[in-house]
């Protein structure tokens, strides 16, 4: 049988999606949900912590000299500056200014008993909130920590220029003349001189100034970092007209006779010349300045005298020295003295023997300083011959003469005698 097809089913009708209705349905509720989600997103962004970065500070930071150097020590060396690397947020790093940064030496890590150069760590600090120091470069500075020492030094005057034309500088006076200089041991040891330097003006007046003495080394360079006590000295320099001065020699006025047998070998004087000030007419007649009398009576050894200088004429004065140092050197005269009858003696003669000489006496001339010669007695000049080991008989022998200390036998006549030895 033929199959009868089943009747066809009607197709189901497709459902239509209404997008507009979906978007508008419950719109207030949906808008509220979106706003709440947006608020949560903004809050999460704002409340999230800002990320930190590490940056180099754009400038250099000077290393500050520490205030707390141990007592009795001083810090030597150039501290220089360092670069600093900072860590913080971009906003915090933007607020950093130069005054917020400080670099200091960490002296706690240094060996104060080591005077040689040593590397001391540098600590850096930043005062800006939210910023910290990440690193410092260089991390150390080379310095010396030296003990403080002192020296007492005389202050010397030094002139920066010449006095006005037609004048000259007199003898400067410095008050006080000696000061104490303190500082690092190596710096104090370099001091070659301590100068108070002044300059002359155009006016012809005496120069009176308060000056700070400066220490210099052997090359003349100023030594910094020293303390001078007192810090200021007063320097007075007479400014004198050259037209009314004259320089003449100093002549020592020696009086009296030295000890017998001595003579004056040399007389030295300091100063050897002096400058005299006065009226032109008075100066024209002056060719020397004498000392006060120097009495050398009975002088038997060198002696130094401090004597005053005498003004050469009325209305004159001495510009500098008012007295002189005079040294008188003496030496004994040399001479000779004859001892014509000096008995000959035998030395080393055996017991039981007697000695006879031909001739029995000799003539001796002793030379030496006159004072020594005048004190010799006849018994101090001894003439001997050597009889040691000799028995009875006749022998030609040499004569040996002994003179007192400081003198010598200048002549012996004869130098040989005949020695006869007999039994007692």
Residue pairs with C-beta under 8 A, 6 or more apart in sequence:
50 89
50 90
50 91
51 89
52 87
52 88
52 89
53 87
53 88
53 89
53 90
53 93
54 85
54 86
54 87
54 134
55 85
55 86
55 93
56 83
56 84
56 85
56 86
57 83
57 84
57 85
57 86
57 96
57 101
59 98
60 81
60 82
60 83
61 81
61 82
61 83
61 84
61 98
61 101
61 102
61 103
61 124
62 79
62 80
62 81
62 103
63 79
63 80
63 81
63 82
63 103
63 104
63 105
63 122
63 141
64 79
64 102
64 103
64 104
64 105
65 75
65 79
65 105
66 75
66 104
66 105
66 107
68 107
69 75
69 107
69 145
70 107
70 112
70 145
72 147
72 148
73 112
73 145
73 146
73 147
73 148
74 145
74 146
74 147
74 148
74 183
74 184
74 225
75 105
75 143
75 144
75 145
76 143
76 144
76 145
76 146
76 184
76 186
76 187
76 225
77 117
77 141
77 142
77 143
77 144
79 105
79 141
79 143
80 141
81 103
82 103
82 122
82 124
82 136
82 137
82 138
83 136
83 137
84 101
84 103
84 124
84 126
84 133
84 135
84 136
85 133
85 134
85 135
85 136
85 137
86 93
86 96
86 126
86 131
86 132
86 133
86 134
87 131
87 132
87 133
87 134
88 128
88 130
88 131
88 132
89 130
91 130
92 128
92 129
92 130
92 131
93 131
95 128
95 129
95 131
96 126
96 128
96 131
97 128
99 127
100 126
100 127
100 128
101 124
101 125
101 126
101 127
102 124
102 125
102 126
102 127
103 122
103 123
103 124
103 125
103 136
104 122
104 123
104 124
104 125
105 120
105 121
105 122
105 123
105 141
105 143
106 120
106 121
106 122
106 123
107 120
107 145
109 120
109 121
110 118
110 120
110 143
110 145
111 118
111 145
112 145
114 145
115 144
115 145
115 146
115 147
115 185
115 186
116 144
117 142
117 143
117 144
118 142
118 143
118 144
118 145
119 140
119 141
119 142
120 140
120 141
120 142
120 143
121 139
121 140
122 136
122 138
122 139
122 140
122 141
123 136
124 133
124 136
125 133
126 132
126 133
144 184
144 186
146 184
146 185
146 186
147 184
147 185
148 182
148 183
148 184
148 185
149 182
149 183
149 184
149 185
149 188
150 180
150 181
150 182
150 188
151 180
151 181
151 188
151 191
152 178
152 179
152 180
152 181
153 178
153 179
153 180
153 181
153 191
153 194
153 215
154 177
154 178
154 194
155 174
155 176
155 177
155 178
155 179
155 194
155 195
155 196
155 213
155 233
156 193
156 194
156 195
156 196
157 172
157 174
157 195
157 196
157 198
157 235
157 237
158 195
158 196
158 197
158 198
159 169
159 197
159 198
159 199
159 200
159 237
160 197
160 198
160 199
161 199
161 200
162 200
163 169
163 200
163 239
164 200
164 201
164 202
164 203
164 204
164 239
166 204
166 241
166 242
166 243
167 204
167 239
167 240
167 241
167 242
168 239
168 240
168 242
168 245
169 200
169 237
169 238
169 239
169 240
170 237
170 238
170 239
170 240
170 319
170 320
171 238
171 319
171 320
172 235
172 236
172 237
173 235
173 236
173 237
174 196
174 233
174 234
174 235
174 236
175 233
175 234
175 236
176 230
176 233
179 194
179 213
179 228
179 229
179 230
179 233
180 228
180 229
181 188
181 191
181 194
181 215
181 226
181 227
181 228
181 229
182 188
182 226
182 227
182 229
183 223
183 225
183 226
183 227
184 225
187 223
187 225
187 226
188 226
190 217
190 218
190 223
191 215
191 216
191 217
191 223
191 226
192 216
192 217
192 218
193 215
193 216
194 213
194 214
194 215
194 216
194 228
195 213
195 214
195 216
196 211
196 212
196 213
196 214
196 233
196 235
197 211
197 214
198 207
198 209
198 211
198 235
198 237
200 207
200 237
200 239
201 207
204 239
204 241
205 239
206 236
206 237
206 238
206 239
207 235
207 236
207 237
207 239
208 234
208 235
208 236
208 237
209 234
209 235
210 232
210 233
210 234
210 235
211 232
211 233
211 234
211 235
212 228
212 231
212 232
213 228
213 233
214 222
215 222
215 223
215 226
215 228
216 222
216 223
217 223
238 319
240 277
240 319
243 280
244 277
244 278
244 279
244 280
244 283
245 275
245 276
245 277
245 283
245 319
246 275
246 276
246 283
246 286
247 273
247 274
247 275
247 276
248 273
248 274
248 276
248 286
248 287
248 288
248 289
248 312
249 272
249 273
249 288
249 289
250 269
250 271
250 272
250 273
250 274
250 288
250 289
250 290
250 291
250 309
250 324
251 288
251 289
251 290
251 291
252 267
252 269
252 290
252 291
252 294
252 307
252 324
252 326
253 290
253 291
253 292
253 293
253 294
254 264
254 267
254 294
254 296
254 328
255 293
255 294
255 295
255 296
255 297
256 295
256 296
256 297
256 298
256 299
257 296
257 297
257 298
258 264
258 296
258 297
258 298
258 299
258 300
258 330
259 298
259 299
259 300
259 330
259 371
260 370
260 371
260 374
261 332
261 333
261 369
261 370
261 371
261 374
262 299
262 300
262 330
262 331
262 332
262 333
262 370
262 371
263 330
263 331
263 333
264 296
264 328
264 329
264 330
265 329
265 330
265 331
266 327
266 328
266 329
267 326
267 327
267 328
267 329
268 326
268 327
268 329
269 291
269 324
269 325
269 326
269 327
270 324
270 325
271 320
271 321
271 324
274 289
274 309
274 318
274 319
274 320
274 321
275 318
275 319
275 320
276 283
276 286
276 289
276 312
276 316
276 317
276 318
276 319
277 316
277 317
277 318
277 319
278 286
278 313
278 315
278 316
278 317
279 315
279 316
282 313
282 314
282 315
282 316
283 316
285 313
286 312
286 313
286 316
288 312
289 309
289 310
289 311
289 312
289 318
290 309
290 310
290 312
291 307
291 308
291 309
291 310
291 324
291 326
292 307
292 308
292 309
292 310
293 307
294 305
294 307
294 326
294 328
296 303
296 328
296 330
299 328
299 330
300 330
300 371
301 330
302 327
302 328
302 329
302 330
303 327
303 328
304 325
304 326
304 327
304 328
305 325
305 326
305 327
305 328
306 323
306 324
306 325
306 326
307 323
307 324
307 326
308 322
308 323
308 324
309 318
309 321
309 322
309 323
309 324
311 317
311 318
332 369
332 370
332 371
332 372
333 369
333 370
334 367
334 368
334 369
334 370
335 367
335 368
335 369
335 370
335 373
336 365
336 366
336 367
336 368
336 373
336 410
337 365
337 366
337 373
337 374
337 376
338 363
338 364
338 365
338 366
339 363
339 364
339 365
339 366
339 378
339 381
340 361
340 363
340 364
341 361
341 363
342 361
342 362
342 363
342 364
342 378
342 381
342 382
342 383
342 401
343 360
343 361
343 383
344 357
344 359
344 360
344 361
344 362
344 383
344 384
344 385
344 399
344 417
345 382
345 383
345 384
345 385
346 355
346 357
346 384
346 385
346 386
346 387
346 419
347 384
347 385
347 386
347 387
347 388
348 386
348 387
348 388
348 389
349 355
349 387
349 388
349 390
349 421
350 387
350 390
350 391
352 423
352 424
353 387
353 391
353 392
353 421
353 422
353 423
353 424
354 421
354 422
354 423
354 424
355 387
355 419
355 420
355 421
356 419
356 420
356 421
356 422
357 385
357 417
357 418
357 419
357 420
358 417
358 418
358 420
359 414
359 417
362 383
362 399
362 412
362 413
362 414
362 417
363 411
363 412
363 413
364 381
364 383
364 401
364 409
364 411
364 412
364 413
365 409
365 410
365 411
365 412
366 373
366 376
366 381
366 403
366 404
366 407
366 408
366 409
366 410
367 373
367 407
367 408
367 409
367 410
368 403
368 406
368 407
368 408
369 406
369 407
372 404
372 406
372 407
373 407
376 403
376 404
376 407
380 403
380 404
381 401
381 402
381 403
381 404
381 409
382 401
382 402
383 399
383 400
383 401
383 412
384 399
384 400
384 402
385 397
385 398
385 399
385 400
385 417
385 419
386 397
386 398
386 400
387 397
387 419
387 421
390 419
390 421
391 421
392 421
392 422
392 423
393 420
393 421
394 418
394 419
394 420
394 421
395 418
395 419
395 420
395 421
396 416
396 417
396 418
396 419
397 416
397 417
397 418
397 419
398 415
398 416
399 412
399 414
399 415
399 416
399 417
401 409
401 412
403 409
